[in-house]
Amino acid sequence: MFDFKEIEAFVWIVRLGSFRLAAQHLHLTQPSISDRIARLEDSVGGPLLDRAQRPIQPTPKGRQFYRHAQHMLETRQEAMAMLEANNPFQGVLRLGVVETIAHSWLPAFIAELANRFPDMTLQLEVDGTPGLANRLLNRQIDMAFTLGPVDAQDILSRPLCHYPTGLIVNPRLAFDPATFSLAALERSGTPLITFASDSRPYRELQSLLHQQRLERIKLHCSGSVWTIVRLALDGIGVGAIPPRIVEAEIERGELITLPCDLPRLDFAASWPQHIDKALADGVIDLAIELGQRDQREHA
């Protein structure tokens, strides 16, 4: 009869496609992983893994067993979580966030997270959505707060919050909000500056300019939100970002907003389904609570 250690070894080999990677993940030697799989295959009466393929794939029997194996591990994890419910999470959470969140409600989130999980250590990465999605899929981070969900197999997602995109500009550029239009921007020769060229906001803004036949507007881009803000402050161009990020600069009169109907930015949390459910629910519920509160307060 097989045990949970053998099932765990099998599940991680299927997930990672390699005996070596599974051994590293479980902090075991590769011979130990091989022994566990050999015992498991003896118990079920046949091979569960096709070792000739790279990455390693389950056999037809292995695919059928994998569904049950995942369910057994999840059920065991839920039972352990129930028994240990009074113990706060102890360990490292590798969290990736986009800049819009980093410069809005992330500080409040981190402070409250420390209250709810005092023994948690946070490893924080700030990057654009494509970079964070790639890190999440490669298991380099445990959770990502991105522009839109990470759409991939074995990745779970929940919506967090949304913010409008607006135009911000140094008032010295003499654009009158009462009469402003993108056509007036085109006539002035002033460029627009927005998110990186591989981002959804860039593509949507590019499409909007094309639809309105305003291709003469130069569309600059940057992977750094604060570079966009700096360029707008210096009068280099008109920034197309959520005004939520620059509320302090707007209040001080260093920037003003210009009217323009741009698509809103919807943010989501994504994480691999193997992450502890109680931990994921606790972290994501808190993120939704604070993200939506910030969204309401700064509407």
C-alpha beads as a LAMMPS data file, in Angstrom:
LAMMPS data file: protein, C-alpha beads

299 atoms
298 bonds

1 atom types
1 bond types

-500.0 500.0 xlo xhi
-500.0 500.0 ylo yhi
-500.0 500.0 zlo zhi

Masses

1 110.0

Atoms # bond

1 1 1 0.000 0.000 0.000
2 1 1 1.351 3.453 -0.901
3 1 1 1.698 6.395 1.502
4 1 1 1.470 10.160 1.171
5 1 1 5.219 10.595 0.672
6 1 1 5.067 8.463 -2.459
7 1 1 1.962 10.289 -3.707
8 1 1 3.623 13.661 -3.062
9 1 1 6.716 12.598 -5.016
10 1 1 4.577 11.478 -7.958
11 1 1 2.496 14.685 -8.025
12 1 1 5.558 16.941 -7.999
13 1 1 7.296 14.990 -10.753
14 1 1 4.198 15.436 -12.925
15 1 1 3.960 19.141 -12.064
16 1 1 7.639 19.894 -12.650
17 1 1 8.370 17.287 -15.342
18 1 1 11.593 16.109 -13.728
19 1 1 12.824 13.781 -10.971
20 1 1 15.630 16.247 -10.241
21 1 1 13.361 19.290 -9.868
22 1 1 10.898 17.328 -7.731
23 1 1 13.753 16.180 -5.485
24 1 1 14.950 19.784 -5.107
25 1 1 11.456 21.010 -4.305
26 1 1 10.936 18.322 -1.642
27 1 1 14.487 18.692 -0.289
28 1 1 15.303 15.061 -1.085
29 1 1 17.976 13.269 -3.055
30 1 1 17.110 12.032 -6.525
31 1 1 17.605 8.353 -5.500
32 1 1 15.071 8.868 -2.681
33 1 1 12.524 10.224 -5.169
34 1 1 13.203 7.287 -7.509
35 1 1 12.705 4.801 -4.657
36 1 1 9.375 6.355 -3.735
37 1 1 8.125 6.175 -7.336
38 1 1 9.310 2.565 -7.651
39 1 1 7.355 1.601 -4.519
40 1 1 4.296 3.476 -5.742
41 1 1 4.382 1.789 -9.147
42 1 1 4.772 -1.605 -7.457
43 1 1 1.695 -0.837 -5.352
44 1 1 -0.492 0.159 -8.302
45 1 1 0.808 -2.616 -10.539
46 1 1 2.298 -0.686 -13.450
47 1 1 4.283 2.359 -14.637
48 1 1 2.810 5.788 -13.883
49 1 1 5.506 7.884 -15.593
50 1 1 6.910 7.846 -19.120
51 1 1 10.589 8.407 -18.401
52 1 1 11.494 8.528 -22.106
53 1 1 9.792 11.888 -22.596
54 1 1 11.317 15.261 -21.693
55 1 1 9.780 16.745 -19.669
56 1 1 8.583 13.535 -18.028
57 1 1 4.904 12.869 -18.685
58 1 1 2.444 10.564 -16.926
59 1 1 1.359 7.384 -18.681
60 1 1 -2.391 6.975 -19.398
61 1 1 -2.672 5.151 -16.088
62 1 1 -0.586 7.902 -14.473
63 1 1 -2.907 10.621 -15.788
64 1 1 -5.877 8.870 -14.260
65 1 1 -4.038 8.380 -10.959
66 1 1 -2.807 11.994 -10.934
67 1 1 -6.342 13.361 -10.532
68 1 1 -6.940 11.171 -7.494
69 1 1 -3.463 11.863 -6.098
70 1 1 -4.021 15.635 -6.236
71 1 1 -7.358 15.222 -4.483
72 1 1 -5.802 13.074 -1.738
73 1 1 -3.049 15.622 -1.093
74 1 1 -5.519 18.527 -1.044
75 1 1 -7.809 16.676 1.368
76 1 1 -4.858 15.869 3.625
77 1 1 -3.718 19.507 3.482
78 1 1 -7.188 20.762 4.421
79 1 1 -7.333 18.330 7.351
80 1 1 -3.906 19.459 8.587
81 1 1 -4.908 23.111 8.175
82 1 1 -8.024 22.514 10.281
83 1 1 -5.957 20.871 13.031
84 1 1 -3.366 23.631 12.940
85 1 1 -5.785 26.526 12.467
86 1 1 -4.567 28.228 15.618
87 1 1 -0.988 28.337 14.363
88 1 1 -0.092 31.358 12.183
89 1 1 1.713 30.728 8.910
90 1 1 5.469 30.486 9.342
91 1 1 7.681 30.831 6.302
92 1 1 8.515 32.977 3.304
93 1 1 5.894 34.370 0.923
94 1 1 7.343 35.505 -2.408
95 1 1 4.936 38.186 -3.643
96 1 1 5.108 40.060 -6.940
97 1 1 3.153 43.295 -7.459
98 1 1 2.794 45.850 -10.240
99 1 1 3.759 49.464 -9.592
100 1 1 0.216 50.839 -9.506
101 1 1 -0.508 48.674 -6.469
102 1 1 2.943 49.236 -4.987
103 1 1 2.354 52.998 -4.991
104 1 1 -1.225 52.899 -3.712
105 1 1 -2.423 50.394 -1.074
106 1 1 0.562 48.034 -0.787
107 1 1 2.018 49.714 2.363
108 1 1 -1.299 49.278 4.206
109 1 1 -1.492 45.676 2.980
110 1 1 2.011 44.835 4.236
111 1 1 1.295 46.399 7.639
112 1 1 -1.916 44.412 8.101
113 1 1 -0.307 41.246 6.767
114 1 1 2.307 41.519 9.515
115 1 1 -0.495 41.710 12.095
116 1 1 -2.310 38.636 10.798
117 1 1 0.796 36.559 10.008
118 1 1 3.466 37.800 12.443
119 1 1 5.861 34.950 11.641
120 1 1 5.672 35.416 7.879
121 1 1 8.679 36.736 5.965
122 1 1 7.800 38.656 2.811
123 1 1 9.986 38.680 -0.298
124 1 1 8.625 41.463 -2.504
125 1 1 9.195 41.973 -6.223
126 1 1 7.866 44.959 -8.183
127 1 1 7.668 44.503 -11.953
128 1 1 5.326 44.729 -14.921
129 1 1 2.599 42.173 -15.511
130 1 1 4.463 40.155 -18.209
131 1 1 7.524 39.771 -15.991
132 1 1 5.499 38.773 -12.939
133 1 1 3.424 36.299 -14.939
134 1 1 6.590 34.659 -16.204
135 1 1 8.018 34.427 -12.678
136 1 1 4.779 32.923 -11.370
137 1 1 4.684 30.265 -14.080
138 1 1 8.331 29.401 -13.412
139 1 1 7.627 29.081 -9.658
140 1 1 9.982 31.973 -8.857
141 1 1 7.230 33.731 -6.886
142 1 1 4.262 32.322 -4.964
143 1 1 1.660 34.959 -5.741
144 1 1 1.247 37.900 -8.111
145 1 1 -0.906 41.043 -8.068
146 1 1 -1.046 42.006 -11.739
147 1 1 -2.995 43.889 -14.387
148 1 1 -5.536 41.203 -15.224
149 1 1 -5.252 37.558 -14.154
150 1 1 -2.442 35.203 -15.127
151 1 1 -4.265 32.806 -17.446
152 1 1 -2.559 29.398 -17.320
153 1 1 -3.185 25.824 -16.284
154 1 1 -3.053 25.181 -12.522
155 1 1 -3.162 28.951 -11.808
156 1 1 -6.041 30.338 -9.744
157 1 1 -7.122 34.002 -9.862
158 1 1 -9.460 36.440 -8.147
159 1 1 -10.203 40.091 -9.014
160 1 1 -8.680 42.655 -6.658
161 1 1 -9.655 46.209 -7.609
162 1 1 -9.764 48.619 -10.532
163 1 1 -8.701 52.206 -11.240
164 1 1 -9.457 54.593 -14.097
165 1 1 -6.655 55.569 -16.449
166 1 1 -6.241 59.312 -16.852
167 1 1 -3.993 61.891 -18.445
168 1 1 -1.656 63.887 -16.223
169 1 1 0.413 66.887 -17.277
170 1 1 2.509 69.719 -15.900
171 1 1 0.264 72.827 -15.898
172 1 1 3.094 74.798 -17.534
173 1 1 2.260 73.049 -20.821
174 1 1 -0.895 75.229 -20.917
175 1 1 -3.473 72.578 -21.789
176 1 1 -6.900 73.803 -20.671
177 1 1 -8.919 70.889 -19.186
178 1 1 -12.132 72.620 -20.281
179 1 1 -11.230 72.477 -23.984
180 1 1 -8.706 69.621 -24.105
181 1 1 -8.964 66.861 -26.706
182 1 1 -6.583 64.311 -28.153
183 1 1 -6.774 66.256 -31.412
184 1 1 -5.450 69.313 -29.568
185 1 1 -2.646 67.152 -28.195
186 1 1 -1.783 66.057 -31.728
187 1 1 -1.666 69.661 -32.939
188 1 1 0.664 70.620 -30.097
189 1 1 3.190 67.906 -30.942
190 1 1 3.355 66.854 -27.276
191 1 1 3.914 63.112 -26.818
192 1 1 1.886 60.720 -24.713
193 1 1 3.829 58.568 -22.229
194 1 1 2.394 55.326 -20.893
195 1 1 3.211 51.807 -19.742
196 1 1 5.639 49.420 -21.474
197 1 1 4.995 48.410 -25.085
198 1 1 4.150 44.808 -24.101
199 1 1 1.413 45.963 -21.689
200 1 1 -2.342 46.001 -22.246
201 1 1 -2.674 49.777 -21.523
202 1 1 -0.113 50.561 -24.233
203 1 1 -1.906 48.400 -26.806
204 1 1 -5.304 49.864 -25.917
205 1 1 -4.032 53.435 -26.152
206 1 1 -2.330 52.673 -29.450
207 1 1 -5.603 51.210 -30.758
208 1 1 -7.557 54.274 -29.566
209 1 1 -5.210 56.649 -31.399
210 1 1 -5.514 54.529 -34.544
211 1 1 -9.326 54.486 -34.366
212 1 1 -9.418 58.270 -34.029
213 1 1 -6.850 58.703 -36.828
214 1 1 -4.411 60.377 -34.487
215 1 1 -1.323 58.384 -35.502
216 1 1 0.805 61.556 -35.501
217 1 1 0.719 61.597 -31.699
218 1 1 3.987 60.149 -30.481
219 1 1 3.387 57.348 -27.981
220 1 1 6.370 56.958 -25.673
221 1 1 6.497 54.108 -23.174
222 1 1 8.355 53.033 -20.066
223 1 1 8.368 49.965 -17.835
224 1 1 8.691 52.280 -14.817
225 1 1 5.629 54.183 -13.639
226 1 1 7.775 56.678 -11.757
227 1 1 9.776 57.387 -14.900
228 1 1 6.479 58.335 -16.556
229 1 1 5.627 60.557 -13.589
230 1 1 9.064 62.195 -13.668
231 1 1 8.764 62.942 -17.378
232 1 1 5.305 64.427 -16.861
233 1 1 6.567 66.574 -13.974
234 1 1 9.393 67.844 -16.168
235 1 1 6.956 68.783 -18.943
236 1 1 8.326 66.237 -21.417
237 1 1 4.907 64.858 -22.250
238 1 1 1.441 63.869 -21.049
239 1 1 1.360 60.784 -18.837
240 1 1 -1.351 58.164 -19.341
241 1 1 -1.533 56.367 -15.980
242 1 1 -3.995 56.059 -13.077
243 1 1 -4.189 59.491 -11.373
244 1 1 -4.423 57.585 -8.060
245 1 1 -0.643 57.194 -8.189
246 1 1 0.025 60.951 -8.294
247 1 1 -2.637 62.331 -5.974
248 1 1 -0.011 64.115 -3.856
249 1 1 1.488 65.839 -6.919
250 1 1 -1.998 66.859 -8.083
251 1 1 -2.857 68.287 -4.650
252 1 1 0.373 70.330 -4.668
253 1 1 -0.462 71.704 -8.122
254 1 1 2.571 70.074 -9.736
255 1 1 0.315 68.088 -12.089
256 1 1 -3.219 68.449 -13.396
257 1 1 -5.547 65.914 -14.995
258 1 1 -6.969 66.230 -18.482
259 1 1 -10.325 64.759 -19.541
260 1 1 -10.095 61.655 -21.731
261 1 1 -12.159 58.475 -21.916
262 1 1 -9.578 55.699 -21.479
263 1 1 -10.089 52.045 -20.494
264 1 1 -9.918 51.345 -16.773
265 1 1 -7.259 49.060 -15.322
266 1 1 -8.524 45.873 -13.652
267 1 1 -6.117 44.166 -11.248
268 1 1 -6.158 40.544 -10.106
269 1 1 -4.369 38.183 -7.746
270 1 1 -3.021 34.929 -9.192
271 1 1 -1.342 31.967 -7.512
272 1 1 -0.597 28.269 -8.236
273 1 1 -3.278 25.908 -6.987
274 1 1 -0.760 23.928 -4.929
275 1 1 -0.310 26.882 -2.538
276 1 1 -1.810 26.153 0.885
277 1 1 -5.504 27.044 0.559
278 1 1 -5.863 28.563 4.024
279 1 1 -2.806 30.761 3.433
280 1 1 -3.910 31.813 -0.056
281 1 1 -7.425 32.653 1.147
282 1 1 -6.088 34.679 4.072
283 1 1 -3.673 36.710 1.955
284 1 1 -6.042 37.244 -0.986
285 1 1 -9.042 38.142 1.192
286 1 1 -6.931 40.830 2.863
287 1 1 -5.694 42.133 -0.503
288 1 1 -9.256 42.364 -1.840
289 1 1 -10.448 44.129 1.317
290 1 1 -7.724 46.787 1.199
291 1 1 -7.639 47.114 -2.593
292 1 1 -11.374 47.720 -2.870
293 1 1 -11.334 50.079 0.102
294 1 1 -8.631 52.135 -1.608
295 1 1 -10.591 52.020 -4.840
296 1 1 -13.701 53.431 -3.112
297 1 1 -11.809 56.100 -1.169
298 1 1 -10.008 57.376 -4.258
299 1 1 -12.782 57.063 -6.817

Bonds

1 1 1 2
2 1 2 3
3 1 3 4
4 1 4 5
5 1 5 6
6 1 6 7
7 1 7 8
8 1 8 9
9 1 9 10
10 1 10 11
11 1 11 12
12 1 12 13
13 1 13 14
14 1 14 15
15 1 15 16
16 1 16 17
17 1 17 18
18 1 18 19
19 1 19 20
20 1 20 21
21 1 21 22
22 1 22 23
23 1 23 24
24 1 24 25
25 1 25 26
26 1 26 27
27 1 27 28
28 1 28 29
29 1 29 30
30 1 30 31
31 1 31 32
32 1 32 33
33 1 33 34
34 1 34 35
35 1 35 36
36 1 36 37
37 1 37 38
38 1 38 39
39 1 39 40
40 1 40 41
41 1 41 42
42 1 42 43
43 1 43 44
44 1 44 45
45 1 45 46
46 1 46 47
47 1 47 48
48 1 48 49
49 1 49 50
50 1 50 51
51 1 51 52
52 1 52 53
53 1 53 54
54 1 54 55
55 1 55 56
56 1 56 57
57 1 57 58
58 1 58 59
59 1 59 60
60 1 60 61
61 1 61 62
62 1 62 63
63 1 63 64
64 1 64 65
65 1 65 66
66 1 66 67
67 1 67 68
68 1 68 69
69 1 69 70
70 1 70 71
71 1 71 72
72 1 72 73
73 1 73 74
74 1 74 75
75 1 75 76
76 1 76 77
77 1 77 78
78 1 78 79
79 1 79 80
80 1 80 81
81 1 81 82
82 1 82 83
83 1 83 84
84 1 84 85
85 1 85 86
86 1 86 87
87 1 87 88
88 1 88 89
89 1 89 90
90 1 90 91
91 1 91 92
92 1 92 93
93 1 93 94
94 1 94 95
95 1 95 96
96 1 96 97
97 1 97 98
98 1 98 99
99 1 99 100
100 1 100 101
101 1 101 102
102 1 102 103
103 1 103 104
104 1 104 105
105 1 105 106
106 1 106 107
107 1 107 108
108 1 108 109
109 1 109 110
110 1 110 111
111 1 111 112
112 1 112 113
113 1 113 114
114 1 114 115
115 1 115 116
116 1 116 117
117 1 117 118
118 1 118 119
119 1 119 120
120 1 120 121
121 1 121 122
122 1 122 123
123 1 123 124
124 1 124 125
125 1 125 126
126 1 126 127
127 1 127 128
128 1 128 129
129 1 129 130
130 1 130 131
131 1 131 132
132 1 132 133
133 1 133 134
134 1 134 135
135 1 135 136
136 1 136 137
137 1 137 138
138 1 138 139
139 1 139 140
140 1 140 141
141 1 141 142
142 1 142 143
143 1 143 144
144 1 144 145
145 1 145 146
146 1 146 147
147 1 147 148
148 1 148 149
149 1 149 150
150 1 150 151
151 1 151 152
152 1 152 153
153 1 153 154
154 1 154 155
155 1 155 156
156 1 156 157
157 1 157 158
158 1 158 159
159 1 159 160
160 1 160 161
161 1 161 162
162 1 162 163
163 1 163 164
164 1 164 165
165 1 165 166
166 1 166 167
167 1 167 168
168 1 168 169
169 1 169 170
170 1 170 171
171 1 171 172
172 1 172 173
173 1 173 174
174 1 174 175
175 1 175 176
176 1 176 177
177 1 177 178
178 1 178 179
179 1 179 180
180 1 180 181
181 1 181 182
182 1 182 183
183 1 183 184
184 1 184 185
185 1 185 186
186 1 186 187
187 1 187 188
188 1 188 189
189 1 189 190
190 1 190 191
191 1 191 192
192 1 192 193
193 1 193 194
194 1 194 195
195 1 195 196
196 1 196 197
197 1 197 198
198 1 198 199
199 1 199 200
200 1 200 201
201 1 201 202
202 1 202 203
203 1 203 204
204 1 204 205
205 1 205 206
206 1 206 207
207 1 207 208
208 1 208 209
209 1 209 210
210 1 210 211
211 1 211 212
212 1 212 213
213 1 213 214
214 1 214 215
215 1 215 216
216 1 216 217
217 1 217 218
218 1 218 219
219 1 219 220
220 1 220 221
221 1 221 222
222 1 222 223
223 1 223 224
224 1 224 225
225 1 225 226
226 1 226 227
227 1 227 228
228 1 228 229
229 1 229 230
230 1 230 231
231 1 231 232
232 1 232 233
233 1 233 234
234 1 234 235
235 1 235 236
236 1 236 237
237 1 237 238
238 1 238 239
239 1 239 240
240 1 240 241
241 1 241 242
242 1 242 243
243 1 243 244
244 1 244 245
245 1 245 246
246 1 246 247
247 1 247 248
248 1 248 249
249 1 249 250
250 1 250 251
251 1 251 252
252 1 252 253
253 1 253 254
254 1 254 255
255 1 255 256
256 1 256 257
257 1 257 258
258 1 258 259
259 1 259 260
260 1 260 261
261 1 261 262
262 1 262 263
263 1 263 264
264 1 264 265
265 1 265 266
266 1 266 267
267 1 267 268
268 1 268 269
269 1 269 270
270 1 270 271
271 1 271 272
272 1 272 273
273 1 273 274
274 1 274 275
275 1 275 276
276 1 276 277
277 1 277 278
278 1 278 279
279 1 279 280
280 1 280 281
281 1 281 282
282 1 282 283
283 1 283 284
284 1 284 285
285 1 285 286
286 1 286 287
287 1 287 288
288 1 288 289
289 1 289 290
290 1 290 291
291 1 291 292
292 1 292 293
293 1 293 294
294 1 294 295
295 1 295 296
296 1 296 297
297 1 297 298
298 1 298 299
